Amino acid sequence: MKKIGFIGTGNVASEILKTDLFYDRKFYVYDIDFEKSHLFCEEFSEMNIEVCSSIKEVIFSSEIIVECASIKAVDEIFKYIEKFKPKNFIILSVGGVLKNFNSYQRLISKGYKIHIPSGAIAGCDALLAAKLSGIKSIELKTIKPLNSLISSNYIRKNKNLYKKIINSNKFLVFEGNVFDAVKNFPQNINVAATLAVLCGEPHKVKVKIVAKKNLNKNIHEVSIDAYSGKIFTRTENLPSPKNPKTSHLAALSVISLLEQILLK
């Protein structure tokens, strides 16, 4: 029975533990907010959960490690991962993988098992196939409810931009490369990092972020131009009930990936 560790005890971890597939397993959890870890254990008091004192302890104790915390947590994971080759790592904060992209590529080439969930987008399998022919360019257009973007530091720091967005029904908040997108919207644009990491050439990924009033879903349009042809996908995802900044599908993609690993 494989032991599962969670780095971060927020919405994604809760969604996973509500799934019957994982009911009888041993779990190790860590959250930078120690009180949050214990509240998590109280919520799932009928399950076998042990609170750890560090990210390293979760990695050491578990066979499958699920990161659902932050880019900073991923930075710390990459400090230890080389010593734990047999373990499976599922990284949801893909911006952290993009930040450590050279290390990620080196470890993957050596057979380390670092898994990137499809998250809130479709067509990742087609992207990997098209990658074999060569990628010319990738463009992501994300349209999100105004309320989920307005609290970002990028918008808060720019008062003129803030006023324009507030007074518009639909507004182009950001347009640029994937590195700036992830830097300025670390909690809103994880899908951009996913595309960048999977394609293997992050500099080819361009991002547009649009805020729209009275929108009740997160929309992601992906356009891939490859030497094998063109691919276009559009997903319209309902926000997670507990975290409107992310899509419910993102948590479900982690559950699906966990199921695949456990069946091997």
N, C-alpha and C positions, 0 to 999 in steps of 0.2 A: 504494500500500500504506500504509494508515493506521498511524501509530506510536502505541503504547499506553504510557501511563505508570502506574506503581503508586506510590501513597503508602501505605506499609506493606507489609512483605514477609512477612506471616504466613500463616496457613492459607488465606485466600481467594485471595491471589495465587498460592500454590502450586497450588491446585485449578484455577485458570484456566490456568496454564501447562502443566498435565498434559493439557489438551484439545488434540487434534490440530488443531483449527480455527486455533489461534494459533501453530503451530509455526514458520512461516517469517517471522514479523514482527519488527520492531525494537522493543525494550522499553527504557524508562527507569524506574529504580526509586530510591526514597528511603525510608529508615527512620531514625527518630531514633537507633536503635542501629546505628551504622555497621558494626560487625562482622557484625550480622545480615544486612545488605544483601549483604555479600561471601559469606557462607555460602549465601545464596539463589542467588547467581550460580554458586557451585560446584555446588549441587544441580542446576542447569539449565545446566551448562557448554556443552552442545551448542547452546544458543540464543543469539541476538544480544541481549545485555543490557548496558546501560551504567548504572553507578551514578552517581547525581547527589548533589550536596552540599546540596541544599535542595529544599523543596516548590516554590518558585518556578521552579527549574531544570527540574523534571519538567513543570510546566505549560507552560513556554516551549517545551520540546523535543517534546512529544507533541500528538497531535490528539484522542485520547481519554484522559481522566484518570480512573483508578479509585482512589477513596479507600477504604481498608480499614484504617484505623489507629486513629483516636480522635476524640472531639469536639474536642479541642484542635487537631488537624490540620485539621478542617473550619473552625474559626475562622480559621486562617491562609489557607486556600483562599479564603474570602470576602473577604480583603484584596486579592486579586489578580484575582479572577474577572471583574471588570468590564472589564478590559483585554483579555480573551480571548473575545469573544463568539462567534466561529466554532467554538470547541472544544466537545466533548461532555464533561460532567462526570457521573460516576456516583458517588453518595455512599452509602456503606453505613452509616456512623455517622450515622444520621438524626437522632439527638439534637442533633448540631451544626447541622443545618438548622433544627430547632425553635428552637434558641437564637438563630439568625440569621433568624428567620421573616419579619420585615418586609423585610429585604434580599432574601431568597429570593423573596417575592411580587413585589417591585418588578422584580427581574431577569427572572423568568418572564414578566411582563407586557410586557417589552421584547424578548422572543424569545430569551433566553439558554437554552441547552440543559443544564438541570440535571436529571438523571434520578434517580428514587428507585426502587430495586429493590423488588419485592414482598416479598423477604426470606423469613421463615418462616411467612407467613400466606397464605391464599387469599381471593379475593373483592375484590381491589383494583379490578378493572375495574367490578364491581357498585357499589362505594362511589363511584367517580367518576361513574357514571350516576345513582345516588341523590342525589348532591350537587346535581345540576341541579334537583331538586324541593325541596331543602332538607333538611338533617339536623336531627333533633330531639335525638338523643343517640347516643353510641357507648360500649359497655362492652367492655373486654378483660379476660378472665380467663386468666391464664397459670399453668400448673401445671408446675413444674420439679423435677428431682431435687434432693434436699436438698443433696448435695455441690456442686452448681453454684451454689447461693445462699449457702451458709454462710460463704464467704470474703468476702462483700461487707462494706464498711465500715459500712453501715447496721446490719447484724446484729452485727458485731463490737463496735461501740460501745455496743450495748444488751445488757448482760449478762443481764438478766431475760428479754428476748426470746430471746436465744441459748439459754438453758436450756430455755425452753418448747418451742422448735423441736426441740432435740435429743431431748427426751423425748416428742415427739408423732409419730405416724405421718403425720399430715397437718395442716398448720398454715397459717392465713392470715397471711402475713408482712407484707403491705402492702395498704392500701386508700386510694385518694385520687386526686388529679388527675394528669394526664399529666406536668406539669412536675416535680412532686415525685418521681414514679416514675422518670423519666429521671435526675434529679439523684442519687437515692439508689441506683439500680441501673443505672449507665451502660453496663455490659457485659452486662446480662441482659435488658433490656426494650426493645430497639431497635424491636420491632414496635409498641409504643405510640406512639413518635415517628412511625413510618410512617403510622399511622392518623391522627394529629393533623395531619401536614403535608398528606396527601392530601385530607382532608375540608375543609381550609381554615379550620376553626374549632376550634383546639386545646382551648379551654375546655369543649367539649362531650364530651371524651374522659375517661372514668373508668377506673381500672385496679385490678385485684385480682391479687396475686401470691401463689401458694400453693406451699409447699415440701412435698414428699412423699418419704418414705423408700422405697427399693427401686424407684424409678421409673427406667426406662431410656430415656425419651424426653421431649421438650419438647412440651407440649400448649398450644395457643392457641385459645380460644373467643372469637369476636367477635360481638357483638350490635349491629346497627345499626337504629335506629328513624328512618325518614325519612318525609316526606310522601307518598312514592310507595309505601310499604310497609315491611315488616320483613325484615331479612336476618340469617341466622345461619350462621356457618362454624366448623368445628372442624378443626384440623390436628394430627396426631400425628407429630412429626418425630423422627427419630433424631439424636442429637447428632453434631456434626462429629467425625471420628476423632481429630483433633489438638487440638480445642478444645471441651470438653464444655459450655462456657458458651453456645455458639451451636449452631444447627441446621445440619445438612448442607445442607438446602434453601436456606438463606440464600446460601451460596456458589454453588449451582446457579442461583439466580435472577439473580445477577450475570452468569454465563456466558450465560444465555438473553438477557438484556438486551444484552450485548455483541454477540451474534450478530445481533440485530435492528438495531442501529446500523450494523454492518459491511455489512449487506445493502442499506442505503439508498444 
